[in-house]
C-alpha cells in the first residue's frame, strides 16, 4: 500500500495553487513504478517546451487561415505545437489498446508516445505552458478536450477547441455536439461553454478514476486500492470511493479495514432512496458488514 507520507506529498502537489499538474500526475505513476525518477520526466517536459517555444514565438499569423473570430496568432501557435507533438514526435491516441493502464501513466505516455485523451491533453497543456501558450482542459463527457481561450485585450471572441487524442484536431461546435451525442446519448444537452475550465484537481481525479477502473477490470486490486487512497486524499467527500475501498479490502482479505470502510459508508450514505438499485446495494453492504463483524470478532 502507498504510505501516509506519500499520500501527504501527493495531496500537497495536487492541491497546490500553482499550474503544474505534471508533478502530481507522475506521482500517480509511482503506484506502478515506486522508484520512478519524477525529476527526469519534468526535465524532459522542460526540454520539449524549450524546443518548441522559439518556433511558436516566431509564428505570427502565418500557419493557415484561422477560423472566424479566432486570434490568428493563437491559431498559428496551436498549429505549430500540433505539428511538433503529433507529426514530429509522433504522439498518438491509443485506439487499439485503449484500456491499457499505461495509457493513464504520464511517464509511460511520454516513453511510448501514446495515451488516452486526458493524458495526451495533460502532456499538451504542460508543453504549451512551458512554451508560453495558455491551454486549459475541458471536462467534456467521455472524452477530455482542450481549449486555447482568446487572449485578454484582443478583439477575438472565440477560443479553439482541441482534441489531443486525434492529433490536435480543431473541433467545431457541430463536431462537439456529435462527440457529446456519442458519449452521453441523444438526450444530452450541449453547453457552448463546455462546462468551463477543468481545475487541476478535477483533471487529477479524472485520471485516477480512469486508472482505478482499469485496475479493477484487470483484478489488480492492490493497485486499485492505492488509487482510491489518492482519490480520497484530494476528493474526500466521494463516499462511493470509501465503499469501493472497503470492497477491495474485503477481496484482499483485509477484513478489519473492510469493516471500517463499509461501516463508514453506511453512516455517510443517504438512508432513504426511491431507487430500487440503491436500496438493494445498501442492504447488500449491510449484509457484508454483519458478516465482517462476526468474522473480526472471532479473531479477537
Helices and strands as residue ranges (DSSP letters): H 4-15, H 22-29, H 38-57, H 72-82, I 83-88, E 92-93, G 101-104, H 106-112, E 114-115, H 117-130, E 136-138, E 145-148, E 160-163, G 164-166, E 169-170, H 173-184, H 200-217, H 221-234, H 239-251, H 255-268, H 276-299
